[in-house]
Amino acid sequence: MTLSRRAAGFLLVVAAWTAFVWVTLVRNIAGDHLPTHGTAFHAVHYVLAAIALALDLGVAWIGWRGWRTAGGSGRSGRSGRSGGRRPPAGAGAR
């Protein structure tokens, strides 16, 4: 499956936003020393953040690969070749 450049860009924006949100949350929780938030609260949220950031890396990787392979102007998601496919071997000019 080939992603359009627009879809790949959307995935990259989503990945950047998700990383920003989770890193900000972790920074805020790390500085939080309320007596109502015990060790379990911090541990659970750090684990959730680690899982979310791991998934976020996967989304960013897919978006980056899609962005690189889409090339072109970003309108059709194709790189200017015939659908991004090579012509069959021996199909040169006759």
N, C-alpha and C positions, 0 to 999 in steps of 0.2 A: 504494500500500500504506500502511496506517495502522498505526502502532505503538501498542501499549497503553502506558499510563502506566508500568506496571511494567517493560516492556521498555526504554522510553526512560530510565527511572531507572537500570536496569542498565547501559546504554551510558554514561551519565554517570559512574557509579561506576567502570566499567572505564577510561574516559578519564582520570579523576582519578588513579587508581592508576598507570596507565601513565606519565603525566606525572611523578608523584612518583618512580617508579623510575628513569626515564631522566635526570631532572634530578639526582637523587642520584648516579647513576653518573658523569655528566659532571663534577660537582663533585669527586668522588673521584679521577677520572682527572686532572683539572686540577692537583690537589695532589700527584699521584704523580710522584716524580722518581727512580724506581728505574733503575739503569743497564741493566737487562734490557728495559725498555720504551722503545723508541726512538720516533722521530718517526712512523714508519709505524704503530705500535701506536696512538698517539694519534689520528692522522689517520683511520684506519679506524673507530675507535670514535666519533669525533665525527661522521663521515658516517652511521654507523648510527643514532646518536642523533637526528640531524637528520631522517632518513627516518622513524624511529619516531614522532617528535613531529609530523611533518607528517601521517602517517596518524592519529595520535591526535587531531589537530585535526578531521579529517574525521569520526571516530567521535563526538567531542563535539558537532559541529555537527548530525549526524543525531540524536543523543540529545536535544539541546536543542530542535530542531524538533519531534521527536516528543512531547516533554514539553509544549511549548506548545500543540500542536494536540490532544493527547489531553484535556487539561482534566479536568473531572469529579472524581470521588472516587478514581480510580485503580484501581477494581475491573474495569471492563469495557473501559476504554480509549476510551470514547465520551464525548462532551461533553454528553450529555443529549438531544440532538436525535435524530431518527430515523436512527441509524447515521452521524451526522455529515453527512448529505446534506440539501440543501434540497429542499422540495417542488417539484414542477413548477410552472412559471408558470401562473397561472390556476386553481390548485387550492385557492383560498381557501374560506371557509365558504359553503355553499350554502343 
